[in-house]
């Protein structure tokens, strides 16, 4: 997921996306713990997506997300 795609979303949509990503992260962590996860790079991708969403939410809260 790219930041440009996320910038087009509203704050409510970003919060919903964050909830989805957090659930996905939990699921991946459980798969890793039970040794069912074959592609461990997915964990890093989800973590970076979570960071992107949280950054954009913070920008919008400050009022800097208008550009």
C-alpha positions in Angstrom: 0.0 0.0 0.0 1.4 3.4 -1.0 1.1 6.6 1.0 -0.5 8.3 -2.0 -3.4 5.9 -1.8 -3.8 6.5 1.9 -3.7 10.3 1.6 -6.9 10.2 -0.5 -8.8 8.5 2.4 -10.6 10.3 5.1 -9.7 9.9 8.8 -12.5 7.5 9.4 -11.4 5.3 6.5 -7.8 5.4 7.8 -8.9 4.3 11.3 -10.8 1.4 9.7 -7.7 0.5 7.6 -5.6 0.6 10.8 -8.0 -1.8 12.6 -7.8 -4.2 9.6 -4.0 -4.0 9.6 -3.8 -4.6 13.3 -6.0 -7.7 13.0 -3.8 -8.9 10.1 -0.7 -8.3 12.2 -2.1 -10.3 15.1 -3.0 -13.2 12.7 0.5 -13.2 11.2 2.1 -13.2 14.7 -0.1 -16.2 15.7 0.8 -18.0 12.5 4.5 -17.4 13.2 4.2 -18.6 16.7 2.6 -21.9 15.6 5.2 -22.2 12.7 2.5 -22.0 10.0 3.8 -18.8 8.5 5.9 -19.5 5.4 6.5 -16.0 4.1 7.8 -14.1 7.1 8.3 -10.9 5.1 4.6 -10.2 5.4 5.1 -9.2 9.0 7.4 -6.4 8.0 5.1 -5.2 5.2 2.2 -5.0 7.6 4.2 -3.2 10.2 5.3 -0.6 7.7 1.7 -0.2 6.5 0.6 0.4 10.1 3.3 3.0 10.5 2.1 4.8 7.3 -1.5 4.9 8.5 -0.6 6.1 11.9 1.7 8.8 10.4 -1.1 10.1 8.2 -3.6 10.1 11.0 -1.2 12.2 13.1 -0.7 14.6 10.2 -4.5 15.0 9.7 -4.9 15.6 13.4 -2.4 18.4 13.3 -3.9 19.8 10.1 -0.9 19.2 8.0 -2.5 16.6 5.7 -4.0 19.2 3.3 -1.3 19.0 0.7 
